[in-house]
């Protein structure tokens, strides 16, 4: 997010305290607001990205304001006096941001690749799942439009000609880096979660619980026992009241 955008988000957010009736729209599990201990109604929608002003999820509806994507949401929440990284020094904050970039560049991109560029997964799972909220023929039109957008993005960032094995290797390297940084700590910066913990949990949880045509992607995460324990810890601590955890 640009400095101008950050300033704008901060300005509109700082005028009012956090309300009791905020709503978080998502497709899968998002932990940041729970870690901030903010009251929020969680709504899971398969078509959440089409409801979002930026076309991306998650997004929150707070009063008369709608803010989408984790970065702007973090800035919005910070302007209201809530932050997970206030206890970090400047070096730690820079390190946190570097790891968040790694996660977005590797894990998020790999998730999109597996869902939209692996033909077996696209044909057997993704098109039906993505189009399920919509009637025919809109379901097919939107699914193929999304696939075209993702493939165009992959070409733009140099992933267009990657093989599945190469993508899985990238995921493994990312998980290795995260595993080494986490070590035996409960969270990436010791005893308290930060925005990095929320981001990593969201992506690893998605990888571990999303049905694909094979388990190759989730197995890359399961190879790192501390990352798996990290996901279980966060699920049990922040989401246990919503029923039996899917990682139990």
N, C-alpha and C positions, 0 to 999 in steps of 0.2 A: 504494500500500500504506500502511495506517495506521501510526502510530508504534508502537502496541501490537503489530501484526503484525510490524513490522520488529524490534522488541525480541525477540519470541518466536523468529523465524527466526534471529536472531543468536545467541541463547542456545543453541539446539539445535545450531547449526552449529559453534560455537566449541569444543565439547567434544572433537572429534576432527579430525585432519588429513585432507586430501583423499586418498581411497583410490585404488588402481590400477584398481579394477573398477567405476568409476562408469559409468552408462549414460544417454545423452541420447536421449529419444524426440521425434521431430519429424515434420512432414509435408514440409517443405522445408528449405532450407539455413539453419543457424543458426551464427553465427561467434563468439559471445562466448567460449565455453570454449576454442576454438582460439586466439583472441587472448590468452587468459590462459595459454596453453601448459600446459593441464591435461590429463592423460590421460583420455580418455573414449571409450567405445564408442558409436558413433552408430547408432541404429536408426530407419529411416524407415518409418513406418506410416501408411497412409491413414486408419486408425481411431484415430490417436493421441489425439485429443481425448476419445474415450470411455474411454480408459485413464487419462486425467489426473484427479486429484482435484478440480480446479476446472472441468473440461470445456474447458480451453484448453491450447494448446501454445505453446512447447515445455515439456517437463517432464523433470526428472532424477531418477534413482533412485541414491542415494548411501548405501550401507550399508542401514540400515533406515528411511531417510528419503526421502520423495518431495516434491519442490518443483516447482511449476508456474508458468509465465509468466516473462518475462524479468526484470521488476522484482524479484520475490522470489528468483529465481535469482542475480541480481547481489548482492543483500544476503546471501544464503547463502554465496556464494563469498567475498565481502568478509570475512565473519566468520571464514573459514578463512585469512585473510591474503593474499588475492589481489584486486587491484583495478586497473582500467585507468585510473582517473581520479585517482589519488593525487597525480599531478604537477600537477594543476590548482589554481588558487587559488579562493577562494569565489565570485568574480564569474564565472569561467569555468565553475564547476560549476553555477551558477544558469542561465547561458546554455545549457549542455548540456541541462539538464532542460527548459528552455523549447522547445528544438528537438525533444527527444524527445516532448514533448506534441504538438507540431505534427505530427510523423510519425504518431503514433498516432491523432490526431484526423482527419487527412486521408487519408494513404495506406492505413492499415488499413481505415478506413471505406469508402474507394473500392473497395478490393479486394473487400470483402464485398458492396457494392452491385453491382459488375459480375458477380460470381458468382451472386448470389441474387435480384437485383431486375431485372436485364436479362432479359426473357422469352426472347429468342433464345438467350442463353448458358445459361440454366437448362434450357431444353428440349433443346438439342443437346449440351450438355457436362456441366453441373454435376450434374444428378440421377444420370446414369450413373456419373460419376466418384466422387461422394460415396457412392453406394450399392454400389459394386463389391465391398467386402469382405464384404458380407452377402447371405444368401439371400433370395429372394422369399418373402413380400411385405415382409420387414423392410427391405430396401433402399429401397423406395419410402416406407415409413412414416417412416423416419429422415430421408430427404432432404426430404420435405415438412414434417416437424417443424422441421428446421433452417431451411428457407426461412421458415416462419412466425415463428420466433424472430428471424431477421435483419430481416424486414420490421417486426416490432414495435419492434426497436431503432432502425431508421431513422426511424420515426414519432416515437419518443421524443426523438431528438436533432435533429429538424427536417429530416431528409433524405427523409422519406416522399414528398414531392411533387416532389423534384428530378428534372430531366431528365438524360439521359445527358450531354448537352452541358455542363450545369452542373457535373456531377461531374468531367468531364474538365478543365474550367476550374479547378476547385479543385485537382486534381492538378498542373496546370501551374503554378499559383501556388506550391504547396508545393515543387515541383522548382526553381522559379526562386529561392526563398528558400534552399534547400539549396545550389544551385549557386553563388549569390553568397557564402554563408558558406564554402564549400569553396575557391573560387577556384582558385589553382594549387598549393595544398598537397596533399601525398599523403593526409592525413587532416584531419578537421575542426578539430583542434587541433594542427596542424603535423605533426610527424614520427612521432608514436605514436598508435595507435588508442585510442579510448575506447569506452564503452558506446554513445555516439551512433553511432559508425562501425558497430558491430555491428548496431544496430537498423536504421539506414538501409540497410545492405547487405542485410539479410534481406528488407526490403520491396521494394527496387528489384530485387533478384534474382528475387523472386517475380513481380513485374510483368513482367519481361523474359523469363521462361521459362515462365510458365503459359499454356497454350493457351486462348484465348477465341475467340469467333466473328469478331472483328476485331482488328486490330493498333492500334487507336486509343489504348488505354491505354499500351502499351509505347512507342509513338511519342512520347508526351509525355516519357518519360524519355530516349529517344534524341536528342531535340532539344538536350539538354545534354551536350556532349561530355565535360566534366570529370566528370559523374556516371557516365557510361558507363565512362570510364577508371578511375574509383574502384572500380566493381564488378569490372572485370576484374583490377585490381591485387590486390584482396582475394581473389578466387577463385584466382588464380595463386599467391599467397603462402601461403594457408592451406588450399587444397583441391586443389592440383595433383597431389598424390600419390594422389588417388582417381580418376585418369583425366583424359582431355581435358576441359577446361572447356567448359561450354555457352555461355559468352559469348565464346569465342575466335573 
